[in-house]
Amino acid sequence: MAKYKDMGIVVAIDGPSGVGKTTVARLVADKLGLKAVSTGALYRALALYLLKTGVNPANDMALDVALRNVELDQQYIDGRIRTFLNGEDVTEEIESVEVGAMASKIAAIPKVREFLLDVQRRLAEGGAVVEGRDIGTVVLPEANVKVFLDASTGERARRRYEQLRAEGMNISYEQALEDIRRRDFRDASRDVAPLRRAPDAIYIDTTHMTAEEVANRITKLVKELIP
C-alpha cells in the first residue's frame, strides 16, 4: 500500500465528538500505509497549555502571547498518534474531560482555528488520514477522499465512556453523555467552521458498526476511487 503514501493521498474523516474518528483513522492509515493525524488532539494539547498556564482564552492579549509560545506536533508511532506540546509527549494527559471541555470552548475562537490550520496542513503533507470536525470543509477541502461519520448520541456517549474508563479515568456514563451533548451544541452553533458535512463527503452511520467495519468500508472506498 506504499503507493498511497507515494501519491500523497489525503483521506479526510469528519464527524461529531465520540463517533470514533481517531480509532478509525488509525485503522485506515495502517491499511493504506499512511500516517494518521488527529486534529482534535491538537486542540486538546493547546487547551492543556492554557489550563496549565492559567490563560483565560477570553483575554485576547493573553491568548496572543500563549499562541506565540506554543509548538505542536504529532508523530504516528507503532499505530498510535502521539501528540507533542513544546516537545513533551502529552498524548495521555490531554484525554481528560476538563481538557476536552476547554478544547471545545477554544475551538470557537477564530484566531485559535487559524493558528491550528497551518499545523494541521503541515502534518497532512506527504499523505495522511486526517480526522476532525472541519477537515473536508475547511482544513483540507481538496482531500482526495472525504468521509463523514455519524452515530446516535447515546452510542457516542457509550464509546466515549468506555474509552475514558479504559484509560483509568473516573467518569460516569451520565457525565460522558452530558459532555457529548455540550460539545455537539458548541460544534453546531459556533460561527467559525461549524460542524457540517462536506457536500462531496460519503456519509456513514456507524451506530451499529465496529471500528474495524467502518475502517474496512473506508479502505474499500479509497481503493475504488483511487485504484
C-alpha positions as CSV (number, residue, x, y, z in Angstrom):
1,M,0.0,0.0,0.0
2,A,3.0,2.3,-0.2
3,K,1.6,3.7,-3.4
4,Y,-0.9,5.8,-1.5
5,K,1.9,7.4,0.5
6,D,3.9,7.9,-2.7
7,M,0.9,9.6,-4.2
8,G,0.4,11.8,-1.2
9,I,-3.2,10.7,-0.8
10,V,-5.2,12.5,1.8
11,V,-8.3,11.0,3.4
12,A,-10.5,13.4,5.4
13,I,-12.6,11.9,8.2
14,D,-15.1,14.3,9.8
15,G,-17.8,13.7,12.4
16,P,-19.1,14.7,15.8
17,S,-17.5,14.0,19.2
18,G,-17.3,10.4,20.3
19,V,-18.1,8.8,17.0
20,G,-14.7,7.0,16.9
21,K,-12.8,9.1,14.4
22,T,-9.4,8.7,15.9
23,T,-9.7,4.9,16.1
24,V,-11.0,4.6,12.6
25,A,-8.3,6.9,11.2
26,R,-5.6,4.8,12.8
27,L,-7.0,1.6,11.3
28,V,-7.5,3.1,7.9
29,A,-4.0,4.6,8.0
30,D,-2.5,1.2,8.8
31,K,-4.5,-0.5,6.0
32,L,-3.4,2.1,3.4
33,G,0.2,2.6,4.5
34,L,-0.4,6.2,5.5
35,K,0.1,8.2,8.8
36,A,-2.9,9.3,10.9
37,V,-3.4,12.8,12.1
38,S,-5.8,13.7,15.0
39,T,-6.8,17.4,14.8
40,G,-8.9,17.1,17.9
41,A,-5.8,16.1,19.9
42,L,-4.1,19.3,18.7
43,Y,-6.9,21.4,20.1
44,R,-6.7,19.4,23.3
45,A,-3.0,20.0,23.5
46,L,-3.4,23.7,23.2
47,A,-6.2,23.6,25.8
48,L,-3.9,21.8,28.1
49,Y,-1.3,24.5,27.7
50,L,-3.9,27.2,28.5
51,L,-5.1,25.3,31.6
52,K,-1.5,24.7,32.9
53,T,-0.5,28.4,32.4
54,G,-3.8,29.8,33.7
55,V,-4.5,31.7,30.5
56,N,-8.1,32.8,30.0
57,P,-8.9,32.3,26.3
58,A,-11.3,35.2,26.5
59,N,-8.4,37.5,27.2
60,D,-7.3,38.4,23.7
61,M,-3.8,39.7,24.5
62,A,-3.0,36.8,26.8
63,L,-4.2,34.3,24.2
64,D,-1.9,36.0,21.6
65,V,1.1,35.6,23.8
66,A,0.2,31.9,24.5
67,L,-0.1,31.1,20.8
68,R,3.4,32.6,20.2
69,N,4.8,30.2,22.9
70,V,3.1,27.0,21.7
71,E,4.7,24.5,19.4
72,L,2.5,21.5,18.5
73,D,3.5,18.3,16.7
74,Q,2.3,14.8,16.1
75,Q,4.0,11.6,15.2
76,Y,2.5,8.3,14.1
77,I,4.4,5.7,16.0
78,D,3.5,1.9,16.1
79,G,-0.1,2.5,15.1
80,R,-0.6,5.3,17.7
81,I,-0.9,9.0,17.3
82,R,1.4,10.7,19.7
83,T,0.8,14.4,20.4
84,F,3.6,16.7,21.5
85,L,3.3,20.1,23.3
86,N,6.5,22.1,23.2
87,G,8.5,18.9,22.7
88,E,6.7,17.0,25.5
89,D,4.5,13.9,24.8
90,V,1.1,14.8,26.2
91,T,-0.9,12.0,24.5
92,E,-2.4,10.6,27.7
93,E,-2.6,13.9,29.6
94,I,-4.9,15.5,27.0
95,E,-7.7,12.9,27.3
96,S,-9.3,14.3,30.5
97,V,-12.8,15.7,30.5
98,E,-11.5,19.0,31.7
99,V,-9.1,19.4,28.8
100,G,-11.9,18.3,26.4
101,A,-14.2,20.9,27.7
102,M,-11.6,23.6,27.2
103,A,-10.8,22.3,23.8
104,S,-14.4,22.6,22.7
105,K,-14.5,26.1,24.1
106,I,-11.4,27.4,22.3
107,A,-12.5,25.7,19.0
108,A,-15.0,28.6,18.6
109,I,-12.2,31.2,18.7
110,P,-11.2,32.3,15.1
111,K,-7.5,33.0,15.9
112,V,-7.2,29.6,17.5
113,R,-8.6,27.9,14.4
114,E,-6.3,30.0,12.2
115,F,-3.3,29.1,14.3
116,L,-4.1,25.4,14.1
117,L,-4.9,25.5,10.4
118,D,-1.3,25.7,9.4
119,V,-0.3,23.0,11.9
120,Q,-2.9,20.6,10.5
121,R,-2.0,21.2,6.9
122,R,1.7,20.7,7.6
123,L,1.0,17.4,9.3
124,A,-1.1,16.2,6.3
125,E,1.8,16.8,3.9
126,G,3.0,13.7,2.2
127,G,-0.2,11.8,2.5
128,A,-2.3,11.1,5.6
129,V,-5.6,10.1,7.1
130,V,-6.8,13.2,8.9
131,E,-9.7,13.2,11.3
132,G,-11.5,16.1,12.8
133,R,-14.7,18.2,12.5
134,D,-13.9,20.5,9.6
135,I,-11.3,18.7,7.6
136,G,-13.2,18.2,4.4
137,T,-14.8,21.6,4.6
138,V,-12.1,24.0,5.8
139,V,-8.7,22.4,6.6
140,L,-8.3,20.2,3.6
141,P,-11.1,20.9,1.1
142,E,-9.1,19.3,-1.7
143,A,-8.7,16.0,0.1
144,N,-8.8,13.0,-2.3
145,V,-11.5,11.2,-0.3
146,K,-13.9,12.7,2.3
147,V,-16.0,10.7,4.8
148,F,-18.4,11.9,7.4
149,L,-19.0,9.5,10.3
150,D,-22.1,9.7,12.5
151,A,-23.8,7.7,15.3
152,S,-26.6,8.2,17.8
153,T,-25.9,10.5,20.8
154,G,-26.3,7.6,23.2
155,E,-23.9,5.4,21.3
156,R,-21.3,8.1,21.0
157,A,-21.5,8.7,24.8
158,R,-21.1,5.0,25.4
159,R,-18.0,4.9,23.3
160,R,-16.5,7.9,25.0
161,Y,-17.4,6.5,28.4
162,E,-15.7,3.2,27.6
163,Q,-12.6,4.9,26.2
164,L,-12.1,7.1,29.3
165,R,-12.8,4.2,31.7
166,A,-10.2,2.1,29.8
167,E,-7.7,4.9,30.3
168,G,-8.3,4.8,34.0
169,M,-10.5,7.9,34.4
170,N,-13.3,8.0,36.9
171,I,-16.3,9.1,34.9
172,S,-19.9,8.0,34.7
173,Y,-21.9,7.3,31.6
174,E,-24.1,10.3,32.5
175,Q,-21.1,12.6,32.6
176,A,-19.9,11.3,29.2
177,L,-23.4,11.9,27.8
178,E,-23.6,15.4,29.1
179,D,-20.1,16.1,27.7
180,I,-21.1,14.8,24.3
181,R,-24.3,17.0,24.3
182,R,-22.3,20.0,25.3
183,R,-19.8,19.5,22.6
184,D,-22.5,18.9,20.0
185,F,-24.1,22.2,20.8
186,R,-20.9,24.1,20.6
187,D,-19.8,22.4,17.4
188,A,-23.1,23.1,15.7
189,S,-23.6,26.6,16.9
190,R,-20.2,28.3,16.6
191,D,-19.8,31.0,14.0
192,V,-16.4,29.8,12.7
193,A,-16.3,26.5,10.9
194,P,-19.3,24.8,12.5
195,L,-19.6,21.1,12.2
196,R,-21.2,20.2,8.9
197,R,-20.8,17.5,6.2
198,A,-18.9,18.5,3.1
199,P,-21.2,18.2,0.0
200,D,-18.9,15.6,-1.5
201,A,-18.3,13.6,1.7
202,I,-19.6,10.0,1.9
203,Y,-21.9,9.6,4.9
204,I,-21.6,6.6,7.1
205,D,-23.9,5.9,10.1
206,T,-21.6,3.9,12.5
207,T,-24.2,3.3,15.3
208,H,-24.3,-0.4,14.7
209,M,-20.8,-0.9,13.3
210,T,-17.5,-1.7,14.9
211,A,-14.5,0.5,14.2
212,E,-13.0,-2.3,12.1
213,E,-16.1,-2.5,10.0
214,V,-16.0,1.3,9.4
215,A,-12.3,1.2,8.6
216,N,-12.9,-1.6,6.1
217,R,-15.6,0.3,4.4
218,I,-13.5,3.5,4.1
219,T,-10.5,1.5,2.9
220,K,-12.6,-0.2,0.2
221,L,-13.9,3.2,-0.8
222,V,-10.4,4.6,-1.2
223,K,-9.3,1.7,-3.3
224,E,-12.4,2.0,-5.5
225,L,-11.9,5.8,-6.0
226,I,-8.1,5.6,-6.4
227,P,-7.3,2.2,-7.9
